[in-house]
């Protein structure tokens, strides 16, 4: 019989798994049991929605058997089974979750990390098995098929026989090598403890033949060996269990079993609500960003169960976009099994649950912020941007909802601070919440525009994310205090005396001349109130700041949007005297200087100079 080849990606993964030195190889059993449970779920769901199919609870189980003599470990289920085509389609290619991981060649070199990080499903069997045989008979079919593979060189499928529907996955366990031992996977106690550890909450019985020794009946001295089929798992789904009985490990195992993420969850939320709407939910706030999080491919949503039966894998309506990083599941008795996606969207119960969940996630984040700041900052690093997008996109009065979760770097504290903390420290006479936008904290630190504020001792928030300024504009104000950019035309600060505040009048003509040299590039040239040590800077007038212009320019559809730029000149700087002198005596020089200063201001802003060749020529002119 001809061998079929695995798809290229699967081959690479297989190769990796076969040679794996991954320390948690035992998870293969979790993967196989999880597949078996899914297969039973599928039949159960059919039975509930199709009257022709009956479901007798006792007929559905998973059985794990060990045969030491043959070195085999078998996982049997009475689930939906697979047709010949399904064996080919499903086992010939690696699961979607895994294949995504393989887009990045570097990660492949990191081999075993992947196994820990991504659910590799069925293929993980090859970590411990030299040969994998799958015998399956699909529900409603008279034929059974056997799929068999010894690894990378391909697989075969041939007809066989099987009593009843379902699947057997038979692993021939590898021989021990000098470095690695595999015998443990043929030990009853070991297999039993792996099941207990990872699959305790599987809703169907996981059976095993357990051997023991007991007193012979009627005797007080004679013992006998016996074998008895036992159910290993507790079968109560974790979300229906009492929170007090569960440990953080239980939740972490559930997170891994469900492939919610490849990290350890930062926080779990276990909700049990009885009332107008009754539901149980287990939600997780991940620590790390999923590799596809900030891409279009990422799909938000929670698993949705109707009375213990999964009816939807990713119910998007349960989560607002700004909480799209939350993973987990919801189970409600109030939902109908047959509900369609369209109907769900309008379902009153579901809306209530979603509202409730939203509030819970928020209060959980708030408590994290309040009580475990380090953890919150980890969270913020991963998902803070999403919350800011949330503020930007959210319409209506809901923007305030997220404002207390915001963190920004503070010039004063040299660390991340909340708006609340900022406002509580504001001196009485300070009217605005000041911020500076730029690429990095280091660059912002050096912005000439911050000089006056720094001198006044005012705290400045650093905006280094592209979305920051856009989000803050949407928020408008926090606790009645408006936000103001350090580059704003008017900083809203009273300058002390008229003596040291530069009057515009004296230099009116000079500035008019400079403006005419620069033309449309700037909307005005003015004496600066904020500069202390630098000769020039750019300020912006109106709604659109220079930072925002930069960001918009990088977008494909930017409509040529421009910020209104004002060239501010420090009249107390030595350079200004040179300007005045040129104005009085040499028009060409004034033009040259004006151009140089304007370009300097652009450079400080991180904007490209308008004409680099001319700019460098001009510098050379001065040097000569
Ligand atoms: P995943 O479970 O993540 O989809 P797997 O590689 O573990 O990926 O399995 C691939 C597919 O093979 C499953 O989605 C399922 O359709 C099918 N499958 C695996 N094991 C079984 C089983 N015991 N019974 C029925 N179908 C199965």
Boltz pocket constraint, residues with backbone or C-beta under 6 A from the ligand:
constraints:
  - pocket:
      binder: B
      contacts: [[A, 31], [A, 32], [A, 35], [A, 36], [A, 39], [A, 77], [A, 79], [A, 80], [A, 81], [A, 82], [A, 86], [A, 90], [A, 91], [A, 93], [A, 94], [A, 95], [A, 96], [A, 97], [A, 119], [A, 120], [A, 121], [A, 122], [A, 123], [A, 167]]
      max_distance: 6.0
